Amino acid sequence: MLVLGVGVEPGTPPEHLLDAVAALGLVEDVAVVATIETRAGEPAVTTLAAGRALRTYPASVLDAVDVPHPSPVVRRLTGTGSVAEAAALLAARERGGGELVVGKQRGRGVTVAVAR
């Protein structure tokens, strides 16, 4: 069972997120989509999460997660140094895992990471 952590810029078309996930080659193995709570209603996130569990976290909770690739830009914009990696790790930990399988990958207006 894989967890996909996603970060999206507001208004990013769903296709941009779907393309980034497709590039990972893991779409069918993703059971959970995880992100920051302020992006839960973004069309890109809701489209990807359709038929999967969606987990969201406040910025303060995400910011407490130790990640390999924190970003000062993401921190300035969201209040946390990581969305995709931190959300993936948190959701995986809730399911008894917590290993980052794919570190953050950037796409057009999106960032994705995978944990199990």
C-alpha positions in Angstrom: 0.0 0.0 0.0 1.5 3.3 -1.1 0.7 6.8 0.1 1.1 9.7 -2.3 1.9 13.0 -0.8 1.0 16.0 -2.9 1.5 19.7 -2.9 -0.3 21.9 -5.4 -0.3 25.5 -6.2 -3.8 27.0 -6.0 -5.7 26.7 -9.3 -3.4 24.0 -10.8 -5.3 22.0 -13.4 -5.9 18.4 -12.4 -4.1 17.2 -15.5 -0.8 18.6 -14.2 -1.1 16.6 -11.0 -2.2 13.5 -12.9 0.7 13.8 -15.3 3.2 14.1 -12.4 1.7 11.0 -10.7 1.7 9.0 -14.0 5.4 9.8 -14.5 6.0 7.9 -11.2 4.4 4.8 -12.7 2.7 3.9 -9.4 -0.9 5.2 -9.9 -2.6 1.8 -9.4 -0.6 1.1 -6.2 -1.7 4.4 -4.4 -4.3 3.8 -1.7 -4.0 7.1 0.1 -3.5 10.7 -1.1 -2.2 13.1 1.5 -1.7 16.9 1.5 -2.0 20.1 3.5 -5.5 20.8 4.7 -5.6 24.2 2.9 -5.4 22.3 -0.4 -8.0 19.6 0.3 -10.6 21.3 -1.9 -8.4 21.9 -4.9 -9.8 20.3 -8.0 -6.4 18.6 -8.7 -6.4 17.0 -5.3 -10.1 15.9 -5.3 -9.7 14.5 -8.8 -6.7 12.4 -7.9 -8.2 11.3 -4.6 -11.5 10.1 -6.1 -11.9 6.5 -5.0 -8.9 6.7 -2.6 -8.6 7.8 1.0 -7.7 11.5 1.4 -5.7 12.6 4.5 -5.1 16.2 5.2 -2.9 17.9 7.8 -2.4 21.4 9.3 0.8 23.1 8.3 2.0 23.0 11.9 1.8 19.2 12.0 3.5 18.8 8.6 6.3 21.2 9.7 7.1 18.9 12.7 8.0 16.0 10.3 11.7 15.6 9.5 12.1 15.4 5.7 15.1 15.1 3.5 14.2 18.0 1.2 12.6 20.9 3.0 12.0 24.0 1.0 12.2 27.6 2.3 9.9 28.7 -0.5 7.2 26.2 0.5 7.7 27.3 4.2 7.1 30.9 3.2 4.0 30.1 1.2 2.4 27.5 3.4 3.9 27.7 6.9 5.7 24.3 6.5 9.0 23.3 4.9 7.4 20.3 3.3 4.0 19.3 2.0 4.4 16.3 -0.3 7.1 14.4 1.7 5.8 15.3 5.1 2.1 14.4 4.2 3.2 11.1 2.6 5.2 10.1 5.7 2.5 11.1 8.2 -0.2 9.1 6.3 2.1 6.1 6.0 2.9 6.2 9.7 -0.8 6.1 10.5 -0.9 2.8 8.6 2.1 1.3 10.4 4.7 2.4 7.8 6.7 5.5 7.4 9.4 4.9 4.8 9.8 7.5 2.0 10.0 5.5 -1.3 10.2 8.4 -3.7 11.4 11.8 -2.6 9.7 14.9 -3.8 9.4 15.2 -7.5 8.3 18.5 -9.1 5.9 19.0 -11.9 3.9 21.9 -13.4 2.6 23.6 -10.2 2.8 20.3 -8.2 5.1 18.3 -6.0 4.6 14.6 -5.3 6.3 12.1 -3.0 5.6 8.5 -2.2 5.8 6.6 1.2 4.8 3.2 2.5 
